[in-house]
Amino acid sequence: MHSHINFGYPWLLTYAHLLIALTALALWLLGRRLHWSRLLLLPIAAVTLWSFAAFLVVRFGLDINGRLPLPTPSFLASGSGKVLDMGAGSGRSSIMVLEGRPRTTVVALDKFGTEYVRHFGAGESGEEVIDVGRRRLLANFRAAGVEQRASIQPGDMRKLPFDAATFDAVVSTYAIDHLDRGGVASALNEASRVLKPGGQFLLMVIAKDFWVNFTFGPLLLHVHTRSAARWVDLLHDAGFETIEKGRRPGAFYFLARKS
């Protein structure tokens, strides 16, 4: 079923490095044939090696278009509960929860606005973004065989359309860190509000570690990266106690509990 799931990240993000590597390699071979100077061939060789290595990082290290595993077994260890996915996008984190915890249900929430289009592209001409988002989410849920346990809710994570204490757990992956400072605080406060007392919040954010900087450099400047300690402080300010934190390739994860 994995082959039918399309999380929608553009090919430029996943295969651009390979295209650069092949182009640079062809140029290097041409230069060798024409006896270009070593001062010219060395930079071309360096670009070839970097771009091929960066492609391997994207494909096998970060695995951007692959399924996400749950980063910790401590998330919803009971195996059941009602979960909110804040900023669900094309369903990668929702499927992570539904597959990792087969007795859960998930509400996949996304604003389906300009950020959605920037990351996943628009649909057919004249198709509303919200309809594009619903269609893609539903197709991925069906491909993963989890559509019976998932529902889709348009909405803004900074002002959630749910009553207080609605969910047993909340998850958000690579979404909240795209907000500005005020937006982050609002989203974390809303996550706390809709959680039941003692409910868990699993937060995953981009960390600009060596591998991300090596692979993408300034291309991720639009992401508001913060230190792990700063995220712990922000979670505390929103009423959470951080009970576990760790690293994934290019990411931090935090498991917090509503105080």
ABEGO torsion letter per residue (X at the ends): XAAABBAGBBAAAAAAAAAAAAAAAAAAAAAAAAGBBAAAAAAAAAAAAAAAAAAAAAAAAAGAABBBBBABAABGAAGBEBBBBBGAEAGAAAAAAAAABAABBBBBBBAGBAAAAAAAEBBBBGBBAAAAAAAAAAAAAAAAGAAAABBBBBEBAABBABBBGABABBBBBGAAAABBAAAAAAAAAAAAAABBBGBBBBBBBBBBBAAAAAAAEAAAAABBBBBAAAAAAAAAAAGBBBABBBBBBGBBBBBBBBX
